[in-house]
Amino acid sequence: MSRWFLLGGVLLAGQAGAVPLRAGVDVALLLRQEAPGHHTGLLSGGPRVVFDLGRYLALSGDYRFAWSSEGTVARVVTRYHRVSVRPELHLPVRTTDFVLAVGPALTVSHSSLGGGGTHVSTTAARIGLSGGAAVDIHLEPLTLRTGMDLVWAAQRMDVSVGIGALFTFGGEP
């Protein structure tokens, strides 16, 4: 319940001009490294929030979800959740920004195997380093974003290429 109050407070503050905020949704193709040299392509998506800290700096947070299901006799279902928070450097050129970002990412995956009356599941969490490059096109109050993210974790590198839309709430910092 307190999360909803916090979110409401941030949105109200953004509307009042105290917190320049952009919020929206991303959709991406996630190339998830399952083993050395083997990547699985999954559709992923989720919300993104960006707090503008000036013309050249911002702080962004995003959540991504991806799901896969394989097998006919024995069914394997895997759900991926990723949360990242990272500072962004914006290099503006007219109504376009070239964006570079680096920060931590937490990935949690849950896999379950079922079939023939048995069910086995496992959950794993990994902390990694998330980096990305994007291009923002500002069509106020809408910002269109396309970009590529990399997440490095122990013996794994995931690549994500996607598009997104962000709506602006609030004023200039």
N, C-alpha and C positions, 0 to 999 in steps of 0.2 A: 504494500500500500504506500509506503514512504517513497518508493521509486517513482510512482505516478505523481506524487506531490512535487518531487524534485524536477521531473520532466516538465510538469505544468509550470513551475516557477521559472525554469530556464526559458521556456517558450514565451511566457508573459514578459519576462525581462527583455527578451529579444524583440518583442513587439513594441516595447516602450523605448527601444533604441539603446538600452544599456549594454546589451550583449549582441554583437553582430554574429548571427548564426545562419548557417546554411544546412538544411536537412534534406535527405532524399534517399534514393534507392539505386543500388548497383546490380547489374547482371553480368556474369562473366563465364568464360570457359576456364575451368580449373584443370590444369594438367598435374595430377597428384602423383608423386613418385612413390610407387609401392615397393620397388626393389631397385637395386642399381641397374640403370639402363631401361627400366620399365615404367612408363607413365600411363595412368588411366585418365581419360578425358571425362569430366563431369560438368554439368551445368550448375553454377552456384549463384547465390544472390543474397541480398540483405540490405539493411539500412546503413546509412553513413551520415555522420554529423561533423560539420566543420565549424570551428570557432575562429573567426578572423582576428588576428592579433596585430594588424596593420596591413599595409599594401603588399609587403613582401613575406610576411610570416603568417602561419595558421597552425592550429592544432586540430588534427582529425582523429576520429574514432569510428571504427566500423565493425560490423558483425556479418559473417558470411556463413551460409548453410549450404551443404551439398549432400546428396543422398544417392546411393547406388544399391541395386538389387541384382543378384546374379544367381544362376542355377535353376534347375527344374526339379530334380528329385531332392537334393539337399539345397536349401535356399540360404544364401548369404546376403544379409542386409547390413549396409554400413552407412552411418550418418557422421558427417564431418561438421564441426562447429569451429569457427575461427574468430577471435576477437583481437583487434590491434588498435593501439593508440600511438600516434606518431606526429612529430612536428613536420610541417611542410614549408619548403622554400618556394615562393612564387616569383617567377621572372616574367613581368608583364610586357606584352607587346600589343598595343591598342586594346581590343576587346578580348584578347586571348592571353592566357597565362600558361607558361610552361612550368610544371610542378615537379619537384623532387622531394621525396619523403623517406625517412628511415626511422624505425622504432621497433619496440618489442611486439611479439605476437604470441598468443596462446592458442594452440590447436588441440581440440579434444575430439577423438574419434571413438565411436561405439560400433562394434561389429557383433552380429549374432548369426549363428549357424543353426538351422533347424531342419528337421526331416527325419522320417522313420521313427517318430516318437521321441526323439532326443532334441535337446536345445542347449546350446553353449553360447555364452556371450563374453565379450571382453571390452574394457574401456581403457584407452591410453591417452595421456596428456603430454604435450610437448611444448616447451617454450623455445621460441626461435627469434631470429632477427628478420624483420620485414622491411623491404625496400621497394620503392616504386618510382615510376615516372609517368606523368599524365599531361594531357592538354585539356585545359578548361576554356570553354567558349562562353562568355558572359552575354546573356540575352535578358537582362534584368526584368523580373526577379528570378529568372530561370538561368541555371548554369548547366551546360552539357559537359560531361567529362568522359574522356576515353583514355585508357592507360594500361600499363602492364605492372604487375606486382610480382615480386619474388619473395619467398619465405624460406630461409635457411634454418634448419634444425639438425640435430645430431643425425648424421648419415642420411639426410633427406633434403631435397630442394623441390619446392612446389612453385609452379608458374601459373599466373592468372592473367588473362587478357579480357578486358571488358569495357562496358559503357555504363553511364549512369546519368541521372538527372538530380540536381539539387535546387531547392527553392530557398530564397533569401528571406530571413526574418530579422528585423532590427536594422540599426543604422551603422554608420562608420565607427571604428574604435577611437 
